[in-house]
Amino acid sequence: METKKTRIESDLIGSREIPEEALYGVQTLRGIENFPISQFKVCQYPLFIKGLAVTKKGAAIANHQLGLLPDDISKAIIQACDELREGKHHEHFPVDMIQGGAGTTTNMNANEVIANRALEILGHKRGQYEFCSPNDHVNRSQSTNDAYPTAIHLGLYATHLKLVTHLKDLIASLDKKAQEFKSVVKMGRTQLQDAVPMTLGRTFHGFANILTHEIENLNFAAKEFLTVNMGSTAIGTGICSEPGYSEKCVKALSEITGWEIKLADDLVGATSDTSCMVGYSQAMKRVSVKINKICDDLRLLSSGPRCGLGEINLPAMQPGSSIMPGKVNPVIAEVANQVAYKVIGNDVCVTMCGQAAQMELNAMEPVMAQCCFESADLLMNGFDTLRIRCIDGITANEEHCKKQVLNSIGIITALNPIIGYKNSTKIAKEAASTGKGVYELVLEHDILDKEDLDTILKPENMIKPVKFDIKPKRHL
C-alpha cells in the first residue's frame, strides 16, 4: 500500500505532517481539526475566495509600492492571487465557514495557499516559507481583523451583483404574465373574502412591482460593502503597517475590481462594526417576505382543481401523492416558501451576531458571513426555480374567473355609488341568505333598468375608475 507523501510544518502549537499535495499549511490543518462544525466549507463559496484573493493582491501591491515586498515575491503573490480569482486552487480551502477566532483560520488558509503557490512560482517547494512566508509576506501589513472582513465585503458585493440579475429575471417573467393576463377579469380578495373585481394581469403586475422596489433597497444595503477597514490591522490602530499603506491598498482594491471602494472614516469603529452584513441580510429578508407572499397567493389561486379557487394552473411538475391518484401539488411554490423561511431564519442569526461585538472586534463574523452567502445562494436558486418551473408555465382559467365575478356578492360594491350603501347592504344580505345573484335581485326589486345594470357591471368598468350618469329607480 502506497503511503502518501507529507511535509512537516510548524507553528506556535507544534509540528504537524501536511499532505504534500496540499497548498494549505499547518494552521489550516488545525482549523480543519478544530472546527468540524457544518457542511459549509469555504471552498463552496467561490466569490468569497475571490474576495480573499483581491484583498491579498491589493495588500501585496501596496506593500510593494512601499518597498516592503521585493519585486519577485510581490509578483509571485499577485500571480497566485490572480489564479484564485480565475477559479483555480479553490479545493485547497477545506475549512469550515463557521469557526472560532474571528476568521483567523480562513485568513491563514488564504495566506498559506497563496504563499505555497507563490513558492512554486518562485521555484521553491511548498512549505519553504523562508522564501515566501504566509505571515511575513502574504499577510504583511494586515491582521485577520481587517483582511477577513474586507474579503467578506468584496465577496458579498460580487454576490449581490449576481443576486440582482437573478431577481430581475424573475421580475421580467412576472411582468410577461401580467401582460398575458391583462384582460382576464377575476375577483379580488381581502382577508380571504370576496372583495371587488380586478384583472389577473394586475395581480401579476403587483407581484413584479413589489419585487422591483427591492432592487433599490438591496443596492442601498450592498453599497456599504464598498467601505473597508484595510490598514486597521489588529484593532484599528494600524499597528504593524506603515503610513500611506491604507490609502495605497484601497486604491489598489478599487483598480482591481473596478468598484469605488473607500476607506472607513474611523478604523477602530469599523473593525468591530458588522452592520453592513446586518443591513444586507435584512434586505434579503425583505425580498424573502415578498417572495413568500407571492408563493402563498399562487398556491391559493391554483387551489383545487375543483374544490378550490382554481383561477390559475401551475405547471404540473410531479405526482403529488403516494396514495391519492391524480393529485398534483404546487411543489415549486412550496420550495420557494421554504427558501424564504430559511433566509428569514438566517437573518435572525445575523442580527444576533451583529449585536455580539465586544470591545474592538466582533468574533461572530464567520457565521454572519456564512449566513449571508448562503441566503444569497438560496435566493438565486429559488428565483430561478420559481421562474423556470412555475411562473413561466402558469395559465389562466379565464371562463372560471369570469363566472366567479358574475356570481360574486362582491360586485355589489360596483353598484354602491349608484344605488347607495343602504340599498347595497340589503341586496348583499339578501343574496347571501337566499343564494340569489346580485344581478338578479337588483332587477327583481326594480332598482335599476337592465341596460343600466349591464353597463355598470361590464367587467372593464369594474377594474378602473369610471363616472356613470345613472340614477336608481327606487330605494329599498
C-alpha positions as CSV (number, residue, x, y, z in Angstrom):
1,M,0.0,0.0,0.0
2,E,1.4,3.3,-1.1
3,T,2.0,5.9,1.7
4,K,1.0,9.4,0.9
5,K,3.9,11.8,0.9
6,T,3.9,14.6,3.6
7,R,5.9,17.6,4.6
8,I,6.5,18.9,8.1
9,E,5.3,22.4,9.1
10,S,5.4,24.1,12.5
11,D,3.6,26.8,14.3
12,L,3.1,28.2,17.8
13,I,1.5,24.9,19.0
14,G,4.0,22.5,17.4
15,S,4.8,20.5,14.3
16,R,2.4,18.6,12.1
17,E,2.6,16.5,8.9
18,I,0.9,18.1,6.0
19,P,-0.1,16.3,2.8
20,E,2.5,17.1,0.2
21,E,-0.1,17.9,-2.4
22,A,-1.9,20.4,-0.2
23,L,-1.4,24.1,-0.9
24,Y,-2.6,24.9,2.6
25,G,-0.4,24.6,5.7
26,V,-0.3,23.8,9.4
27,Q,-2.7,26.5,10.6
28,T,-5.3,25.4,8.0
29,L,-4.9,21.8,9.2
30,R,-5.6,22.9,12.8
31,G,-8.7,24.7,11.6
32,I,-9.9,21.6,9.8
33,E,-9.5,19.6,13.1
34,N,-10.8,22.3,15.4
35,F,-14.0,23.2,13.6
36,P,-15.8,20.1,12.2
37,I,-19.0,22.1,12.6
38,S,-21.0,22.2,9.4
39,Q,-21.2,21.1,5.8
40,F,-20.4,24.7,4.7
41,K,-16.8,24.9,3.6
42,V,-15.0,27.9,2.3
43,C,-14.4,26.1,-1.0
44,Q,-18.2,26.1,-1.6
45,Y,-18.2,29.9,-1.8
46,P,-16.0,30.9,-4.8
47,L,-16.9,34.6,-4.7
48,F,-15.6,34.7,-1.0
49,I,-12.3,33.0,-2.1
50,K,-12.1,35.6,-4.9
51,G,-12.7,38.3,-2.3
52,L,-9.8,36.9,-0.3
53,A,-7.6,36.9,-3.4
54,V,-8.4,40.5,-4.3
55,T,-7.7,41.6,-0.7
56,K,-4.3,39.8,-0.6
57,K,-3.4,41.2,-4.1
58,G,-4.3,44.7,-3.0
59,A,-2.2,44.3,0.1
60,A,0.7,43.0,-2.0
61,I,0.6,45.9,-4.4
62,A,0.5,48.4,-1.6
63,N,3.4,46.7,0.3
64,H,5.5,46.6,-2.9
65,Q,4.9,50.3,-3.5
66,L,6.1,51.0,0.0
67,G,9.2,48.9,-0.5
68,L,8.0,46.2,2.0
69,L,8.0,43.4,-0.6
70,P,10.7,42.7,-3.2
71,D,9.8,42.5,-6.8
72,D,10.0,38.7,-7.2
73,I,7.9,37.9,-4.1
74,S,5.2,40.5,-4.8
75,K,4.9,39.3,-8.4
76,A,4.6,35.7,-7.3
77,I,1.9,36.6,-4.7
78,I,0.0,38.6,-7.2
79,Q,0.1,35.8,-9.7
80,A,-1.1,33.3,-7.1
81,C,-4.0,35.7,-6.2
82,D,-4.9,36.1,-9.9
83,E,-5.1,32.3,-10.2
84,L,-7.5,32.2,-7.3
85,R,-9.6,34.9,-9.0
86,E,-9.7,32.7,-12.1
87,G,-11.2,29.9,-10.0
88,K,-8.1,27.8,-9.6
89,H,-7.0,26.1,-6.3
90,H,-10.3,26.5,-4.6
91,E,-10.2,22.9,-3.4
92,H,-7.4,23.9,-1.1
93,F,-9.9,25.9,1.1
94,P,-11.4,23.0,3.1
95,V,-12.0,24.9,6.4
96,D,-15.5,25.3,7.8
97,M,-17.1,28.7,7.3
98,I,-18.3,28.5,10.9
99,Q,-15.2,28.8,13.1
100,G,-13.9,30.4,16.3
101,G,-11.1,33.0,16.1
102,A,-13.0,35.7,14.2
103,G,-11.9,34.3,10.9
104,T,-8.2,33.7,11.6
105,T,-8.4,30.2,10.2
106,T,-9.8,31.4,6.9
107,N,-7.3,34.2,6.7
108,M,-4.4,31.9,7.4
109,N,-5.9,29.3,4.9
110,A,-5.7,32.1,2.2
111,N,-2.2,33.2,3.4
112,E,-0.9,29.6,3.2
113,V,-2.4,28.7,-0.1
114,I,-1.1,31.9,-1.7
115,A,2.3,31.5,-0.1
116,N,2.7,27.9,-1.2
117,R,1.6,28.7,-4.8
118,A,4.0,31.7,-4.8
119,L,6.8,29.4,-3.7
120,E,6.1,27.1,-6.6
121,I,6.1,30.1,-9.0
122,L,9.5,31.2,-7.5
123,G,10.9,27.7,-8.0
124,H,10.8,26.5,-4.4
125,K,9.0,23.7,-2.6
126,R,5.8,24.0,-0.7
127,G,6.5,24.8,2.9
128,Q,9.8,26.6,2.3
129,Y,8.4,29.7,4.0
130,E,11.8,31.3,4.4
131,F,11.4,32.3,0.8
132,C,7.8,33.4,1.0
133,S,6.0,33.4,4.3
134,P,2.2,33.2,4.9
135,N,2.7,35.7,7.7
136,D,5.7,37.9,6.9
137,H,4.9,38.3,3.2
138,V,1.3,37.4,2.2
139,N,-0.1,38.8,5.4
140,R,2.3,41.8,5.5
141,S,0.7,45.0,7.0
142,Q,-2.5,43.0,7.8
143,S,-4.4,41.3,10.5
144,T,-7.3,38.9,10.2
145,N,-9.3,41.8,11.7
146,D,-9.0,43.9,8.5
147,A,-8.2,41.4,5.8
148,Y,-11.0,38.9,6.7
149,P,-13.9,41.4,6.8
150,T,-12.6,43.2,3.7
151,A,-12.7,39.8,1.8
152,I,-16.2,39.2,3.1
153,H,-17.3,42.7,1.9
154,L,-15.8,42.2,-1.6
155,G,-17.2,38.6,-1.9
156,L,-20.7,39.7,-0.8
157,Y,-20.7,42.7,-3.1
158,A,-19.9,40.4,-6.1
159,T,-22.6,38.1,-4.8
160,H,-25.1,41.0,-4.6
161,L,-24.5,41.9,-8.3
162,K,-25.4,38.3,-9.3
163,L,-28.4,38.2,-7.0
164,V,-29.9,41.3,-8.5
165,T,-29.5,39.8,-12.0
166,H,-31.4,36.7,-11.0
167,L,-34.1,38.8,-9.3
168,K,-34.5,40.9,-12.5
169,D,-35.1,37.8,-14.5
170,L,-37.9,36.7,-12.1
171,I,-39.5,40.2,-12.3
172,A,-39.4,40.0,-16.1
173,S,-41.2,36.7,-16.0
174,L,-43.9,38.1,-13.8
175,D,-44.2,41.2,-16.0
176,K,-44.7,38.9,-19.0
177,K,-47.5,37.1,-17.3
178,A,-49.1,40.5,-16.3
179,Q,-49.3,41.3,-20.0
180,E,-50.6,37.9,-20.9
181,F,-53.4,38.1,-18.4
182,K,-54.3,41.8,-18.7
183,S,-57.8,41.0,-20.0
184,V,-58.6,38.2,-17.6
185,V,-61.2,39.6,-15.1
186,K,-61.2,37.9,-11.7
187,M,-62.4,38.6,-8.1
188,G,-60.0,40.4,-5.8
189,R,-60.0,39.3,-2.2
190,T,-59.2,40.8,1.1
191,Q,-58.9,38.7,4.3
192,L,-59.7,35.7,2.1
193,Q,-63.2,37.1,1.4
194,D,-64.6,38.3,-1.9
195,A,-63.7,42.0,-2.5
196,V,-64.1,43.7,-5.9
197,P,-63.2,42.7,-9.4
198,M,-59.8,43.2,-10.9
199,T,-57.7,41.5,-13.6
200,L,-55.3,38.7,-13.2
201,G,-52.8,40.9,-15.1
202,R,-53.0,43.4,-12.3
203,T,-52.3,40.7,-9.8
204,F,-49.1,39.6,-11.6
205,H,-48.1,43.2,-12.2
206,G,-48.4,43.8,-8.5
207,F,-46.1,40.8,-7.8
208,A,-43.5,42.2,-10.2
209,N,-43.8,45.7,-8.8
210,I,-43.3,44.8,-5.2
211,L,-40.1,42.9,-6.1
212,T,-38.8,45.7,-8.3
213,H,-38.8,48.1,-5.3
214,E,-36.5,45.7,-3.5
215,I,-33.7,46.2,-6.1
216,E,-33.1,49.7,-4.9
217,N,-33.2,48.5,-1.3
218,L,-30.7,45.8,-2.0
219,N,-28.4,48.2,-3.9
220,F,-28.5,50.6,-1.0
221,A,-27.6,48.0,1.5
222,A,-24.9,46.5,-0.6
223,K,-23.2,49.9,-1.1
224,E,-21.9,49.6,2.4
225,F,-19.8,46.7,1.4
226,L,-17.6,49.0,-0.6
227,T,-16.3,50.7,2.6
228,V,-13.4,48.6,4.1
229,N,-11.0,48.8,7.0
230,M,-7.8,47.7,5.3
231,G,-4.9,49.1,7.3
232,S,-6.7,49.0,10.6
233,T,-4.7,45.8,11.4
234,A,-5.4,44.4,14.9
235,I,-7.9,46.8,16.4
236,G,-8.0,49.8,14.2
237,T,-4.8,51.5,15.3
238,G,-2.8,50.4,12.2
239,I,0.0,48.9,14.2
240,C,2.4,46.9,12.0
241,S,1.6,48.9,8.9
242,E,3.3,52.0,7.5
243,P,2.0,55.5,6.8
244,G,0.1,55.6,3.5
245,Y,-0.5,51.8,3.4
246,S,-4.3,52.1,3.8
247,E,-4.7,54.6,1.1
248,K,-2.5,52.6,-1.4
249,C,-4.2,49.3,-0.5
250,V,-7.7,50.7,-1.0
251,K,-6.7,52.4,-4.3
252,A,-5.4,49.0,-5.5
253,L,-8.6,47.3,-4.5
254,S,-10.6,49.8,-6.5
255,E,-8.4,49.3,-9.5
256,I,-8.5,45.5,-9.3
257,T,-12.3,45.4,-9.0
258,G,-13.4,48.5,-10.9
259,W,-15.6,49.4,-7.9
260,E,-15.5,52.6,-6.0
261,I,-14.0,51.2,-2.7
262,K,-13.3,53.7,0.1
263,L,-11.6,53.5,3.4
264,A,-13.7,53.7,6.6
265,D,-13.6,57.1,8.3
266,D,-12.9,55.5,11.7
267,L,-10.9,52.3,11.6
268,V,-11.4,51.5,15.3
269,G,-15.1,51.8,15.0
270,A,-15.2,50.0,11.6
271,T,-13.2,47.0,12.9
272,S,-15.9,45.9,15.3
273,D,-18.9,47.1,13.2
274,T,-20.7,44.4,11.2
275,S,-23.8,46.4,10.5
276,C,-23.2,46.1,6.7
277,M,-23.9,42.4,6.9
278,V,-26.9,43.1,9.3
279,G,-28.3,45.5,6.8
280,Y,-27.8,43.3,3.7
281,S,-29.3,40.3,5.5
282,Q,-32.3,42.4,6.4
283,A,-32.6,43.5,2.7
284,M,-32.6,39.8,1.7
285,K,-35.2,39.2,4.4
286,R,-37.4,41.8,2.9
287,V,-37.3,40.1,-0.5
288,S,-38.0,36.8,1.2
289,V,-41.1,38.1,2.9
290,K,-42.4,39.3,-0.5
291,I,-41.5,36.0,-2.3
292,N,-43.3,34.2,0.5
293,K,-46.5,36.3,-0.1
294,I,-46.3,35.7,-3.8
295,C,-46.0,32.0,-3.4
296,D,-48.8,31.8,-0.9
297,D,-51.0,33.6,-3.4
298,L,-50.0,31.3,-6.2
299,R,-50.9,28.3,-4.1
300,L,-54.3,29.8,-3.2
301,L,-55.1,30.9,-6.7
302,S,-54.3,27.5,-8.1
303,S,-56.0,25.6,-5.3
304,G,-58.4,22.8,-6.4
305,P,-58.6,21.8,-9.1
306,R,-62.3,21.5,-8.5
307,C,-62.9,22.4,-4.8
308,G,-60.6,25.4,-4.5
309,L,-60.2,28.8,-6.2
310,G,-58.9,27.3,-9.4
311,E,-58.3,30.6,-11.1
312,I,-54.8,29.7,-12.4
313,N,-53.0,26.5,-13.3
314,L,-49.4,26.0,-12.1
315,P,-47.3,23.7,-14.2
316,A,-47.6,20.0,-13.1
317,M,-44.1,19.1,-12.0
318,Q,-44.5,15.7,-10.2
319,P,-47.2,13.4,-8.9
320,G,-48.4,14.8,-5.6
321,S,-49.2,11.8,-3.5
322,S,-48.1,8.2,-2.9
323,I,-51.7,7.3,-2.1
324,M,-54.0,9.8,-3.8
325,P,-54.1,9.1,-7.6
326,G,-54.3,12.2,-9.8
327,K,-53.2,14.7,-7.1
328,V,-50.6,17.3,-8.2
329,N,-49.2,19.7,-5.6
330,P,-47.7,23.2,-6.0
331,V,-44.2,21.9,-5.2
332,I,-42.2,24.8,-6.8
333,A,-44.1,27.5,-4.9
334,E,-43.8,25.4,-1.7
335,V,-40.0,25.1,-2.1
336,A,-39.8,28.8,-2.7
337,N,-41.7,29.4,0.5
338,Q,-39.1,27.3,2.3
339,V,-36.3,29.2,0.8
340,A,-37.9,32.4,2.2
341,Y,-38.3,30.9,5.7
342,K,-34.6,29.8,5.7
343,V,-33.4,33.3,4.6
344,I,-35.6,34.8,7.4
345,G,-34.1,32.4,9.9
346,N,-30.5,33.3,8.7
347,D,-31.3,36.9,9.3
348,V,-32.2,36.2,12.9
349,C,-28.7,34.6,13.3
350,V,-27.0,37.6,11.6
351,T,-28.9,40.1,13.8
352,M,-27.9,38.3,17.0
353,C,-24.3,38.1,15.9
354,G,-24.3,41.7,14.9
355,Q,-25.1,42.8,18.5
356,A,-22.5,40.4,19.9
357,A,-19.5,42.6,19.2
358,Q,-17.3,43.1,22.2
359,M,-14.8,45.9,22.6
360,E,-12.8,46.3,19.4
361,L,-13.9,43.2,17.5
362,N,-16.9,41.0,16.6
363,A,-15.7,37.4,16.9
364,M,-19.0,36.2,15.3
365,E,-18.2,37.4,11.8
366,P,-17.7,33.8,10.4
367,V,-21.3,32.6,10.9
368,M,-22.6,36.0,9.8
369,A,-20.7,35.7,6.5
370,Q,-21.9,32.1,6.1
371,C,-25.5,33.1,6.6
372,C,-25.3,36.0,4.1
373,F,-23.6,33.9,1.4
374,E,-26.0,31.1,2.0
375,S,-29.0,33.3,1.9
376,A,-27.9,34.9,-1.4
377,D,-27.3,31.5,-2.9
378,L,-30.7,30.2,-1.7
379,L,-32.5,33.2,-3.2
380,M,-30.7,33.0,-6.5
381,N,-31.6,29.3,-6.8
382,G,-35.1,30.0,-5.6
383,F,-35.6,32.8,-8.0
384,D,-34.5,30.7,-11.0
385,T,-36.5,27.6,-9.9
386,L,-39.7,29.7,-9.3
387,R,-39.3,31.4,-12.7
388,I,-38.4,28.5,-14.9
389,R,-40.5,25.7,-13.3
390,C,-43.5,27.7,-12.2
391,I,-44.1,31.3,-13.3
392,D,-43.2,30.8,-17.0
393,G,-45.7,28.0,-17.3
394,I,-48.8,29.5,-15.5
395,T,-52.0,29.5,-17.4
396,A,-55.3,31.2,-16.5
397,N,-58.8,29.7,-16.2
398,E,-60.4,32.7,-17.8
399,E,-64.0,31.5,-18.0
400,H,-64.0,30.3,-14.5
401,C,-62.6,33.6,-13.3
402,K,-65.4,35.5,-15.2
403,K,-68.1,33.2,-13.7
404,Q,-66.8,33.8,-10.2
405,V,-67.0,37.6,-10.8
406,L,-70.6,37.4,-12.0
407,N,-71.7,35.1,-9.2
408,S,-70.0,37.1,-6.5
409,I,-71.8,39.2,-4.0
410,G,-68.7,41.4,-4.1
411,I,-69.9,43.0,-7.3
412,I,-72.4,44.9,-5.2
413,T,-69.5,47.3,-4.5
414,A,-69.6,48.5,-8.1
415,L,-73.3,49.5,-7.6
416,N,-72.6,51.2,-4.3
417,P,-72.0,54.7,-5.7
418,I,-75.2,54.4,-7.9
419,I,-77.8,52.9,-5.6
420,G,-76.3,53.9,-2.2
421,Y,-74.8,52.0,0.7
422,K,-78.1,51.1,2.3
423,N,-79.6,49.6,-0.8
424,S,-76.3,47.8,-1.5
425,T,-76.2,46.3,2.0
426,K,-79.8,45.0,1.7
427,I,-79.1,43.4,-1.6
428,A,-75.9,41.8,-0.4
429,K,-77.6,40.4,2.7
430,E,-80.5,39.0,0.7
431,A,-78.1,37.5,-1.9
432,A,-76.1,35.8,0.9
433,S,-79.3,34.4,2.6
434,T,-81.2,33.3,-0.5
435,G,-78.4,32.2,-2.8
436,K,-79.7,34.5,-5.5
437,G,-77.3,36.7,-7.5
438,V,-76.8,40.4,-7.0
439,Y,-77.7,40.9,-10.7
440,E,-81.0,39.0,-10.3
441,L,-82.0,40.8,-7.1
442,V,-81.4,44.3,-8.4
443,L,-83.7,43.6,-11.3
444,E,-86.2,41.9,-9.1
445,H,-86.5,44.9,-6.8
446,D,-86.6,47.3,-9.8
447,I,-83.7,49.4,-8.6
448,L,-82.1,49.7,-12.0
449,D,-83.0,49.0,-15.6
450,K,-81.3,46.1,-17.1
451,E,-79.5,48.3,-19.6
452,D,-78.0,50.5,-16.9
453,L,-77.1,47.4,-14.7
454,D,-75.3,45.8,-17.6
455,T,-73.3,48.9,-18.2
456,I,-72.2,49.2,-14.6
457,L,-71.3,45.5,-14.4
458,K,-69.3,45.3,-17.5
459,P,-66.0,43.7,-16.4
460,E,-64.0,46.5,-18.0
461,N,-66.0,49.1,-16.0
462,M,-65.3,47.4,-12.7
463,I,-61.5,47.4,-12.8
464,K,-60.8,51.1,-13.1
465,P,-62.3,54.5,-12.1
466,V,-65.4,55.2,-14.2
467,K,-68.0,58.0,-14.0
468,F,-71.6,57.0,-14.6
469,D,-74.6,59.3,-15.2
470,I,-77.1,56.7,-13.8
471,K,-79.7,57.2,-11.0
472,P,-81.5,54.4,-9.1
473,K,-85.2,54.0,-9.9
474,R,-86.1,53.3,-6.3
475,H,-84.7,52.7,-2.8
476,L,-85.5,49.7,-0.6
